[in-house]
Structure formats: C-alpha cells, structure tokens
Amino acid sequence: MARVVVITSGKGGVGKTTTAAAIATGLAMRGHKTAVIDFDVGLRNLDLIMGCERRVVYDFVNVINGDANLRQALIKDKRADNLFILPASQTRDKDALTTEGVEKVLTELAEEFEYIVCDSPAGIERGALMAAYFADEAIVVTNPEVSSVRDSDRMLGILSSKTRKAEQGEGAIPARLLLTRYSPARVDKGEMLSVEDVQEILSIDLLGVIPESQAVLNASNSGVPVVHEDGSEAGQAYLDAVARFLGEDRPHRFLVNEKKGFFGRLFGG
Amino acid sequence: MGFFDLFRTPKPKSASVAKERLQVIVTRERAHRSGPDYLPKLHQDILAVIRKYVQVGDDAVQMNLEREGNREILELNIILPEKG
C-alpha cells in the first residue's frame, strides 16, 4: 500500500521543491521505492533540482491525457536506485490536472511504489489543491517569517477540509512542520521567530528544522539533491527528517548557535 | 547612545513583535474559516436590512460563531447609532 505525501506551504520560495527532492531522495536511499511528482503545471522546476532536466520527454499531463504511458514519462534518478521523477508539463492550461486524471496516475503509481511524494506549487489554486487532495499525510514547509507562517496556517486549514480523506469524513490528514532557512544566531538575537514560536502558532508536530545553509544553493546549482551532501548541516538535517518520517526517534540538531569561544576560534578554524 | 537612553525601556525585539502579530491574525483567520461559507454573505445581508431603517457603519454588525459540543451558536451584536 503506497503512501502519498504532499509537500506544501502556501507561500512560494520557502523550499518546497528542495524539500520534495531531499525527502524523496532520502526515502529512496533508505531503500524505499519512491516516486516524486511535480504538480507545478506551467512552471516545471523539480527536474532542475533533481538534475534530470535534459531527460524529460513526456510529463504528468501527457500521462493524464493518454499521450504517453507512465513508464515512458517516469525518469529514473541517476544517483539513487528506487527513485523516479514525474515532471510537470509546461502547458499553461491549469485545468489539465483533472481529479480523475490525477487519481488514475496515483493509483497506477501505487501499484509499484511505496512512497509517492507530491511537490505542490505555491498558492492555493488548482495545482496546490490537486497535490494535496489524495494525500495520506502532509509536510508543511515554513520559513521563520510572518507571511510564510500565516500562509502555512491557511494551508493547514485547507488540509483539514479539502482532501479526499477529509471529504470522506476521516478528518484532517496528519501534517507535520518542516522549518527551513533557520538561523539560530538570529533567533538568539531576537531577530527571527524560534522553532518553538512557530510550533506554538501553528500547533502541529515538528518533523525537522533545516538550518540556513550555503549547501542548499550549491545543491540546486548543480542539480544534486542536498541529502547527497552529507557533510553539510542541511543535508544531515534532511536525512534526520527522513528518519523521523520513517518513525525513528532522532534528536533535533542545529537548533543552537554554536558560539566559538576563545580556544574554539584559536583551534577550531 | 546618549546618557538618557540608558533609562529607556529597550525596543521589543522584532521576533516577539512578529509572534504577537501572527497570533492575532492567525486566531482571527481561523475563526473566520471554521464558520460556514455563507457567513460573510449573511453578514452583508443583515447589514443591508438594517440599513433600510437606520444608517450604520460596516462594523455595526458583529457576528461570532461558537461551538458547544454538537451545537453551533451564532451570536449577533448590532450596535445602533446614538440618537443625535
């Protein structure tokens, strides 16, 4: 039985696609057969972050419309076994994502994959609603910043009422917070909402905190999901989040500002 | 920094301002969306009915939806202008 996970946020630019790529890759690296789908019809981006943009032949909408079958459209990841990418189409017709079409594709994927990760577009329009509709659970990506937190709360409202499970009377799907671009030094100075602040406002469980890191831009520059950079804090934080997602108990790291003392500065470099 | 600045209360940190503002707006928006979809329209219609008889401002009608177990209670507060 496949599990459908939506990566969502409401606000754009907070790291949904980076997170979808990292979580999907992380799940595959842990041995789970995983498909990751770009729901951002019109603005295809997951392929770039995954580094497979030159191998896109058919896309999600082609499969929905029957122009291609799933096997033709799925791109096998170069680095992680068990990982396949279904790119978004660049058609401007947003209505191309029909409920029936999406359901058909997800049902077919579910026969073969353990996890289906849906990378939601920003906003609360059709693409975002479709990405969330069939989800079994959600990861809400949020920056410690007012507009992002407000939009995440809005999205949580949608997740509690506008998914298929909610419509069938099963209530809100489980949603967990992934706080990205976190800077403990700025939190210490009182310039940034702390993880506790954000959790208190949104009142949801915490899946992980990804520290602000140069590694994330480096990863997207080169089209290699950041979990492959396992020397980086962001990569490690994502791998921790994947482990927690799989039910492991991992302490949260990178939450405190490592102040280097005199000797630290002298010897730590 | 001048000598007298030492006695001033420090400016609140921006993160705590952010938290306070978010708590207010999120609470308000949650109350709004937990109600039925027709509430804003109902609000407008009640306002229009009252305005047939007396001129009031937009904030003259306040609606508040509360839940008690399985019941929903719609509290309606209409403030009429003072007789001038």
Interface residues (C-beta under 8 A of the other chain):
Chain A: E145 V146 V149 R150 D153 R154 G157 V187 K189 G190 E191 M192 L193 S194 D197 E200 I201 L202
Chain B: K13 S14 A15 S16 A18 K19 R21 L22 Q23 I25 V26 E29 R30 R33
